[in-house]
């Protein structure tokens, strides 16, 4: 954890641009103006004046010297460093590939479409058992529509699903991410009143007509109570459900909390335990009857009269309303990209990315005879001496990727690794496997060289790699060395005793509690019997922790120094940020300055000694790698 925090905290020290002006050199190495400015701008949120730039330049030089020392000591060859970098690289590539430009384009498209809701109806012909007959029938319906037939009559004449006929083809309002992407594309291209050509879904064929288009209404957070009705409910079942929902509605109207009513009566198994609360939803998420009733509620906590949908009767309580977001800022961009990554349309982005991969990797297919290659592959897979095939065909090329030739032997290894077996009854066809091999090979080549294709990725990978080296070299040279140098620490303490004085202080027990209620109870126990403070703490099961020792006044959780009296329990103080609370019990007061012993000062001494060792080390590094700052380039950063 410490390593990760440190490495990620160095996030701007590692950018380069070989075309920029050099701002400083160290030995034979140089750092350009753009690299430094990128690092400075990312880490400095305050004024960009000469003082802040020069201060950061000093830090940056120190950083570069330490990393160079790590490289000179070949710490970059350590297995743990290489493993960490490889693991980070693999994770980072996946993040970049998911958020590549095509995904961003799809996210922006979905966001723009989400600004509107489209009211639609359709003619539907299901596949049933004969998809060819379904296609013929939908094409006939489409032809009649083109010749001027009434859409509703066409729905009734051609639709095969009874529910579609009963609804006269009406679907209601939809928005983005609600139907397959190919169908959504067709619908969003329609003008009001027009209809699509036949569209294929997993269930059958559709002709979809756009009835109206309106601005999206925003989203609601709501809860509901469902009195369910089974499909094709009998008249008796319908009457029973209506009587029950009316009864529940009266109970809520007369003061029964909506949450308790949902827990007691609702048939929605996914929400009744949480008081009927539903995920935030848009108008188009649910049936029109439900959404109409929900969006008609004008105030939070307002409750609807019972409303009937295909699932049964609902009573709806509005919890909060969120207006439609129209500014596609960075936060919304990420939110919509996350939705795209989890949607089937991501495959569209992946197809586009694969085409880009083929282009940038220089993919070039070389001629080969598929039939002969399949026969050769069969022979290899049936042979016990497949290694001999690899050796024979390692120079026979299949396709090229920039500076790499992919051979028939590479193909054979892939086929073997996939556990492929030839079909003994007929000649095997490896066409699909070859497509997979080509795609896998291109993708791997692309990932292995991703730094050359993506500058931002290169920056972040170098950032992590050099951050890992910095951590390792600091641990070896400074952090682990200083605490173990007992003689050096003792000598440093003797020379600098005057630095290590107790300011006015107290021997005390400081209590840190999870909340005010725990703190007040701990305070009461301490007030009654301070000698059993350890037992008191154990009784809270980790919700209260205590630390005893000598503390300077500034370290105590107090409002003023008047509270520091021997035998006193100071008032409880609550942290406004997280609700945690603290107080202390004062055992002894030492109001004057006092010399710290070596043991009392050891933590401070180690810290100061580490700084001394680091300064001495950096002085050596500057002799080894003389630093020269280009003042002219540096001053150019100060120009407005």
C-alpha positions in Angstrom: 0.0 0.0 0.0 2.8 2.5 1.0 4.6 1.7 -2.3 1.5 2.2 -4.4 0.7 5.5 -2.6 4.2 6.8 -3.1 4.4 5.8 -6.8 1.1 7.2 -7.8 1.9 10.4 -5.8 4.8 11.0 -8.2 2.5 11.3 -11.1 4.0 14.2 -12.9 7.7 13.6 -12.8 8.1 11.7 -15.9 7.2 13.3 -19.3 9.4 13.9 -22.3 9.4 15.5 -25.7 12.6 15.1 -27.6 11.8 18.1 -29.8 11.7 20.6 -26.9 14.4 22.9 -25.6 16.7 21.5 -22.9 16.0 23.1 -19.5 18.8 21.2 -17.6 21.3 18.5 -18.0 22.8 16.1 -15.4 25.9 14.3 -16.6 25.1 13.1 -20.1 21.4 13.2 -19.6 19.1 16.0 -20.4 15.5 17.1 -19.5 13.6 19.3 -21.9 11.4 22.3 -21.2 8.1 20.5 -22.1 8.8 17.6 -19.8 9.5 19.9 -16.9 6.6 22.2 -17.5 4.2 19.3 -17.8 5.4 18.0 -14.4 5.3 21.4 -12.8 1.9 22.3 -14.1 0.4 19.0 -12.9 1.9 19.2 -9.4 1.6 23.0 -8.8 -1.9 24.3 -8.4 -0.9 27.7 -7.0 1.0 30.6 -8.6 3.3 29.9 -11.5 5.9 32.5 -10.6 9.7 32.4 -10.6 9.9 31.4 -7.0 7.6 28.4 -7.3 9.2 27.3 -10.6 12.7 27.4 -9.2 11.7 25.6 -6.1 10.1 22.8 -8.1 13.1 22.7 -10.5 15.2 21.8 -7.5 12.9 19.0 -6.5 12.8 17.8 -10.0 16.5 17.7 -10.3 16.8 15.7 -7.1 14.2 13.3 -8.4 16.1 12.7 -11.7 19.4 12.2 -9.9 17.9 9.5 -7.6 16.3 7.7 -10.5 19.5 7.7 -12.4 21.3 6.3 -9.4 18.7 3.5 -9.3 19.3 2.7 -13.0 23.1 2.8 -12.5 22.7 0.2 -9.7 20.5 -1.9 -12.1 17.5 -1.8 -9.8 15.4 -1.8 -12.9 16.4 -5.4 -13.5 15.1 -6.6 -10.1 12.3 -9.2 -10.5 10.0 -7.4 -8.1 10.4 -4.1 -10.1 9.8 -5.8 -13.4 6.8 -7.7 -12.1 5.2 -4.5 -10.7 5.8 -2.6 -13.9 4.5 -5.5 -16.0 1.3 -5.8 -13.8 0.7 -2.1 -14.0 1.3 -2.0 -17.7 -1.3 -4.8 -18.3 -3.9 -3.0 -16.2 -3.2 0.3 -17.8 -3.5 -1.0 -21.3 -7.0 -2.4 -20.6 -8.0 0.9 -19.2 -6.7 2.8 -22.3 -8.3 0.4 -24.7 -11.7 0.6 -23.0 -11.5 4.4 -23.1 -10.1 4.8 -26.6 -11.6 7.5 -28.8 -14.2 5.3 -30.4 -15.7 4.5 -27.0 -15.8 8.3 -26.2 -17.6 8.9 -29.5 -20.2 6.3 -28.7 -20.6 7.8 -25.2 -21.1 11.3 -26.6 -23.6 9.9 -29.2 -25.6 8.1 -26.4 -25.6 11.2 -24.2 -27.0 13.4 -27.1 -29.6 10.8 -27.9 -30.6 10.6 -24.2 -31.7 14.3 -24.5 -34.8 13.0 -26.2 -37.5 10.3 -25.8 -39.0 8.8 -28.9 -42.5 7.4 -29.0 -42.8 4.4 -31.3 -45.0 1.6 -32.5 -44.2 -1.4 -34.7 -45.3 -4.2 -36.9 -43.8 -7.5 -35.5 -43.4 -10.8 -37.2 -41.9 -13.5 -35.0 -39.5 -16.1 -36.2 -41.5 -18.9 -34.7 -40.3 -22.0 -36.5 -39.7 -20.5 -40.0 -37.4 -17.5 -40.2 -37.7 -17.4 -44.0 -41.4 -17.3 -43.9 -41.2 -14.5 -41.3 -38.9 -12.5 -43.6 -41.2 -13.0 -46.6 -44.2 -11.8 -44.5 -42.5 -8.7 -43.1 -41.3 -7.7 -46.6 -44.8 -8.0 -47.9 -46.1 -5.7 -45.0 -43.3 -3.2 -45.8 -44.2 -3.2 -49.5 -47.9 -2.4 -48.6 -46.8 0.4 -46.3 -44.7 1.9 -49.1 -47.8 1.7 -51.3 -49.8 3.8 -48.7 -51.3 1.2 -46.4 -52.4 2.4 -42.9 -49.8 1.5 -40.3 -52.3 0.4 -37.6 -54.2 -1.9 -40.1 -50.8 -3.3 -41.2 -50.0 -4.1 -37.6 -53.3 -6.0 -37.2 -53.0 -7.8 -40.5 -49.4 -8.9 -40.2 -48.2 -9.0 -36.6 -47.9 -12.5 -35.2 -47.8 -11.7 -31.5 -51.3 -11.3 -29.8 -49.9 -8.7 -27.4 -48.7 -6.5 -30.3 -52.2 -6.7 -31.9 -54.0 -5.9 -28.6 -51.7 -2.8 -28.2 -52.1 -2.0 -31.9 -48.4 -2.0 -32.2 -47.9 0.6 -29.6 -44.6 0.4 -27.6 -44.3 3.8 -25.9 -41.4 6.0 -25.3 -37.8 4.8 -25.5 -34.4 6.4 -25.2 -30.8 5.4 -25.8 -29.4 2.0 -24.5 -32.9 0.5 -24.4 -32.9 -1.5 -27.7 -30.2 -3.2 -29.7 -27.8 -0.6 -31.1 -28.5 -1.4 -34.8 -32.3 -0.9 -34.1 -31.6 2.3 -32.1 -29.6 3.7 -34.9 -32.5 3.2 -37.4 -35.0 4.7 -35.0 -33.0 7.8 -34.2 -32.7 8.5 -38.0 -36.4 8.6 -38.5 -38.5 11.7 -39.0 -41.8 11.9 -37.0 -44.4 9.9 -38.9 -41.9 7.8 -40.9 -40.9 4.2 -40.4 -38.0 1.9 -40.8 -37.3 -0.8 -43.3 -37.6 -4.3 -41.8 -35.2 -4.7 -38.8 -34.1 -8.0 -37.4 -34.0 -8.7 -33.7 -33.4 -11.9 -31.7 -37.2 -12.5 -31.7 -38.2 -11.7 -35.2 -38.6 -8.8 -37.7 -39.9 -5.3 -36.9 -41.0 -2.3 -38.9 -40.9 0.6 -36.4 -42.7 3.9 -36.8 -41.8 7.1 -35.0 -45.0 8.7 -33.6 -43.4 11.7 -31.7 -40.2 13.0 -30.3 -39.9 15.1 -27.1 -37.3 16.5 -24.8 -36.4 14.0 -22.0 -38.1 14.7 -18.7 -35.1 14.1 -16.4 -35.0 11.3 -13.9 -36.8 10.3 -10.7 -35.9 8.5 -7.5 -39.1 6.8 -6.3 -40.4 3.9 -4.3 -43.4 1.7 -5.1 -45.7 -0.9 -3.6 -46.7 -3.6 -6.1 -49.8 -5.8 -5.8 -49.0 -8.2 -8.5 -51.3 -9.7 -11.0 -50.5 -12.9 -13.0 -50.7 -12.9 -16.8 -54.2 -13.6 -17.9 -55.6 -13.1 -14.4 -59.2 -14.1 -13.8 -61.9 -11.6 -13.0 -61.8 -12.8 -9.4 -58.1 -12.3 -9.2 -58.4 -8.8 -10.7 -61.1 -7.9 -8.1 -59.0 -9.2 -5.3 -55.9 -7.3 -6.3 -57.9 -4.1 -6.8 -59.5 -4.4 -3.3 -56.1 -5.1 -1.7 -54.3 -2.1 -3.4 -57.2 0.2 -2.3 -56.9 -1.1 1.2 -53.1 -0.5 1.3 -53.6 2.9 -0.2 -56.0 3.8 2.6 -53.6 2.6 5.2 -50.8 4.8 3.7 -53.2 7.8 3.5 -54.1 7.3 7.1 -50.5 7.4 8.4 -48.8 4.0 7.8 -45.3 4.8 6.6 -44.7 4.0 3.0 -41.6 2.0 3.9 -43.4 -0.3 6.3 -46.3 -0.7 3.9 -43.9 -1.8 1.1 -42.1 -4.2 3.5 -45.5 -5.7 4.5 -47.5 -5.8 1.3 -45.4 -5.3 -1.8 -44.9 -8.3 -4.1 -41.8 -6.8 -5.7 -39.2 -9.1 -4.4 -36.2 -6.9 -5.4 -37.4 -3.8 -3.6 -39.8 -4.5 -0.7 -37.0 -5.0 1.8 -35.7 -1.5 1.1 -39.0 0.1 1.5 -39.9 -0.2 -2.2 -37.1 2.1 -3.4 -36.3 1.7 -7.1 -33.1 2.7 -8.9 -33.1 6.2 -10.4 -35.1 6.0 -13.7 -36.1 8.0 -16.7 -39.7 8.2 -18.1 -38.8 5.6 -20.8 -37.5 3.0 -18.3 -41.0 1.7 -17.4 -44.4 1.3 -18.9 -46.2 4.5 -19.9 -48.9 4.1 -17.2 -46.3 3.8 -14.4 -44.1 6.6 -15.7 -47.1 8.9 -16.3 -48.2 8.5 -12.7 -44.6 8.8 -11.3 -43.7 11.9 -13.3 -47.0 13.6 -12.5 -46.0 13.8 -8.8 -44.9 17.3 -8.2 -43.4 17.1 -4.7 -41.0 14.8 -2.9 -42.9 12.4 -0.6 -46.1 12.8 -2.7 -47.9 9.5 -3.2 -49.9 8.5 -6.3 -53.3 6.8 -6.3 -53.1 3.1 -7.4 -52.1 2.7 -11.1 -52.4 -0.4 -13.2 -49.7 -1.9 -15.4 -49.1 -5.3 -17.0 -47.4 -6.3 -13.8 -50.3 -5.4 -11.5 -51.3 -2.4 -9.3 -48.7 0.1 -8.1 -48.7 2.9 -5.4 -45.8 5.2 -6.1 -44.0 7.7 -3.8 -41.8 10.3 -5.3 -38.5 10.6 -3.4 -36.5 13.1 -5.5 -36.4 14.6 -9.0 -33.3 15.3 -11.1 -33.5 17.6 -14.1 -32.0 16.5 -17.4 -28.2 17.1 -17.5 -27.2 18.9 -20.7 -23.6 19.8 -20.1 -21.3 16.9 -21.3 -18.6 17.6 -18.8 -15.7 15.3 -17.8 -17.8 13.6 -15.0 -20.7 12.9 -17.4 -18.3 11.7 -20.1 -16.9 9.1 -17.7 -20.4 8.1 -16.5 -21.5 7.5 -20.1 -18.3 5.7 -21.1 -18.9 3.3 -18.2 -22.4 2.7 -19.6 -21.0 2.1 -23.1 -18.4 -0.4 -21.7 -21.2 -2.4 -20.2 -23.4 -2.2 -23.4 -23.5 -4.5 -26.4 -22.5 -1.5 -28.6 -19.0 -1.8 -27.2 -18.5 -4.4 -29.9 -18.8 -1.6 -32.4 -16.1 0.3 -30.7 -13.9 -2.8 -30.6 -14.4 -3.4 -34.3 -13.3 0.1 -35.0 -10.3 -0.3 -32.7 -9.3 -3.5 -34.4 -9.3 -1.8 -37.8 -7.1 0.9 -36.3 -4.8 -1.8 -34.9 -4.4 -3.3 -38.3 -3.6 0.1 -39.8 -1.0 1.2 -37.2 0.7 -2.2 -37.0 1.2 -2.3 -40.7 -0.8 -5.6 -41.2 -0.2 -7.0 -44.6 -1.6 -10.4 -45.6 0.7 -12.5 -47.8 -0.8 -15.0 -50.4 -1.2 -18.6 -49.3 -3.4 -21.5 -50.4 -5.9 -22.2 -47.6 -6.7 -25.8 -48.7 -3.1 -26.8 -48.6 -2.5 -25.0 -45.3 -5.5 -26.7 -43.7 -4.2 -30.1 -44.9 -0.7 -29.3 -43.5 -2.3 -28.2 -40.2 -4.2 -31.5 -40.0 -1.0 -33.4 -40.5 0.8 -31.4 -37.8 -2.0 -31.9 -35.3 -2.0 -35.6 -36.0 1.8 -36.0 -35.7 3.7 -36.7 -32.6 6.6 -34.7 -34.0 4.8 -31.3 -34.2 8.1 -29.6 -33.1 9.6 -30.7 -36.4 6.8 -28.9 -38.3 7.5 -25.7 -36.4 11.2 -25.9 -37.4 10.4 -26.6 -41.0 7.9 -23.8 -41.5 9.3 -21.1 -39.3 10.6 -19.2 -42.3 7.4 -19.6 -44.4 5.6 -16.2 -44.0 1.8 -15.8 -43.6 1.5 -12.0 -43.0 3.6 -9.0 -42.0 3.4 -6.6 -39.0 5.8 -3.7 -39.6 9.1 -5.2 -38.5 7.8 -8.7 -37.7 7.0 -11.6 -40.0 4.4 -14.0 -38.8 5.1 -17.5 -40.1 3.3 -20.8 -40.7 5.0 -22.1 -37.7 3.5 -19.4 -35.6 0.1 -20.4 -36.9 0.8 -24.1 -36.1 1.7 -23.2 -32.5 -1.5 -21.3 -32.1 -3.6 -24.1 -33.5 -1.9 -26.6 -31.2 -2.2 -24.3 -28.1 -6.0 -24.0 -28.7 -6.4 -27.8 -28.3 -7.6 -28.0 -31.9 -8.1 -31.5 -33.4 -8.7 -32.3 -37.0 -12.0 -33.8 -38.2 -11.2 -37.3 -39.3 -14.3 -37.7 -41.5 -13.9 -34.6 -43.6 -11.1 -32.2 -44.5 -10.9 -29.6 -41.7 -11.7 -26.0 -42.4 -9.6 -23.7 -40.1 -10.9 -20.4 -41.6 -12.5 -19.2 -38.3 -9.5 -20.2 -36.3 -7.2 -18.4 -38.8 -9.3 -15.2 -38.3 -8.9 -15.6 -34.5 -5.2 -16.1 -34.9 -4.7 -13.0 -37.1 -6.8 -10.9 -34.7 -5.0 -12.2 -31.6 -1.6 -11.7 -33.1 -2.4 -8.2 -34.2 -3.8 -7.3 -30.8 -0.8 -8.7 -29.0 1.7 -6.9 -31.3 -0.3 -3.7 -30.7 -0.3 -4.1 -26.9 3.4 -5.0 -26.8 4.3 -1.8 -28.6 1.5 0.4 -27.2 4.0 3.0 -26.0 4.8 3.8 -29.6 1.2 4.3 -30.5 -0.1 6.3 -27.5 1.8 9.1 -25.9 -0.4 9.4 -22.8 0.1 5.7 -22.1 3.9 6.1 -22.5 3.9 9.0 -20.0 1.9 7.0 -17.4 4.0 3.9 -17.8 7.2 5.8 -17.4 5.8 7.6 -14.4 5.1 4.3 -12.6 8.3 2.7 -13.7 10.5 5.6 -12.4 8.3 5.9 -9.3 9.0 2.2 -8.5 12.8 2.8 -9.0 12.6 5.9 -6.7 10.9 3.9 -4.0 13.4 1.1 -4.2 16.5 3.3 -4.2 15.3 5.4 -1.3 14.4 2.3 0.7 17.9 0.8 0.1 19.9 4.0 0.5 18.0 6.1 3.1 14.9 4.7 4.7 16.2 1.3 5.9 19.7 2.6 6.5 19.1 5.4 9.0 17.0 3.4 11.6 19.7 0.7 11.7 22.7 3.1 12.2 22.6 3.3 16.0 26.0 4.9 16.3 25.1 7.5 13.6 21.8 8.3 15.3 23.4 8.6 18.8 26.1 11.0 17.4 23.5 13.1 15.6 21.4 13.4 18.8 24.5 14.4 20.8 25.4 17.2 18.3 21.8 18.5 18.0 20.3 18.0 21.5 19.0 21.5 21.5 16.6 20.7 18.7 14.8 18.0 20.7 13.1 19.8 23.6 9.7 19.1 25.1 7.5 22.2 24.8 4.9 22.5 27.6 3.4 19.0 27.8 1.3 16.6 29.8 1.3 12.9 30.5 -2.1 11.9 29.3 -4.4 9.2 27.8 -6.0 10.3 24.5 -9.2 8.7 23.4 -10.4 8.5 19.8 -13.9 7.3 19.3 -16.1 6.4 16.3 -18.8 8.9 17.2 -20.0 11.3 19.9 -22.2 8.7 21.6 -19.3 6.3 22.1 -17.1 9.2 23.3 -19.6 10.3 25.9 -19.9 6.8 27.3 -16.1 6.4 27.4 -15.8 9.8 29.1 -18.4 8.7 31.7 -16.4 5.5 32.4 -13.1 7.3 32.7 -14.6 9.9 35.0 -15.9 7.2 37.3 -12.7 5.0 37.3 -9.7 6.2 35.3 -7.5 3.4 36.5 -9.3 0.8 34.4 -9.0 2.7 31.1 -7.7 -0.4 29.2 -10.7 -2.4 30.3 -13.0 0.5 29.3 -11.6 0.5 25.8 -12.0 -3.2 25.3 -15.7 -3.0 26.2 -16.2 -0.8 23.0 -15.1 -3.6 20.6 -12.8 -1.3 18.5 -15.2 1.7 18.4 -12.9 3.5 20.9 -9.0 3.5 20.9 -6.7 5.0 23.5 -3.0 6.1 23.4 -1.1 6.9 26.6 2.1 8.9 26.8 3.6 12.3 27.0 2.1 14.9 24.6 2.8 18.5 23.9 -0.1 20.8 24.4 -0.6 21.2 20.7 -1.1 17.4 20.3 -4.0 17.2 22.8 -7.7 17.4 21.7 -8.5 20.5 23.7 -10.1 23.9 23.1 -7.7 25.8 25.4 -4.9 25.1 27.8 -7.1 25.9 30.9 -8.4 22.3 30.5 -5.0 20.8 31.1 -5.2 19.9 34.8 -4.1 16.7 36.5 -7.0 14.4 37.0 -9.2 16.2 34.5 -11.2 14.6 31.7 -11.3 17.2 28.9 -14.6 17.9 27.1 -15.5 15.7 24.1 -14.5 17.3 20.7 -16.2 16.1 17.5 -14.7 16.2 14.1 -17.2 17.9 11.7 -15.9 16.0 8.7 -16.4 12.4 9.8 -18.2 12.6 13.1 -15.4 11.0 15.1 -14.9 12.3 18.6 -11.9 12.7 21.0 -11.1 13.7 24.6 -8.2 13.1 26.9 -7.5 12.3 30.6 -4.7 14.3 32.1 -2.4 12.4 34.4 0.4 14.9 35.0 1.2 18.4 33.7 4.7 19.6 32.8 4.4 23.3 32.0 8.0 24.1 31.4 10.4 23.2 28.5 12.3 20.0 29.0 15.1 18.1 27.3 13.9 15.0 25.4 16.0 11.9 26.1 17.4 10.0 23.1 14.6 7.4 23.3 11.9 10.1 23.6 13.4 11.9 20.6 14.3 8.9 18.5 11.5 9.2 15.9 12.4 12.8 15.3 16.1 12.0 15.2 15.6 9.3 12.6 13.7 11.6 10.4 16.3 14.4 10.6 19.1 11.9 10.2 17.5 10.5 7.0 17.4 14.1 5.7 21.1 14.5 6.4 21.9 11.2 4.7 19.8 12.1 1.7 21.5 15.5 1.4 24.9 13.9 1.6 23.9 11.3 -1.1 22.6 14.0 -3.4 25.8 16.0 -3.1 27.7 12.9 -4.3 25.2 12.4 -7.1 25.7 16.0 -8.2 29.4 15.4 -8.4 28.8 12.2 -10.4 26.2 13.9 -12.7 27.0 17.6 -12.8 23.8 19.6 -13.2 23.7 22.6 -15.6 20.5 24.7 -15.8 19.8 26.5 -19.0 18.8 29.9 -17.6 17.6 31.2 -20.9 15.1 28.3 -21.3 14.1 28.5 -17.7 13.3 32.3 -18.0 11.2 31.6 -21.1 8.8 29.8 -18.8 8.2 33.1 -16.9 7.0 35.0 -20.0 3.2 35.6 -20.1 
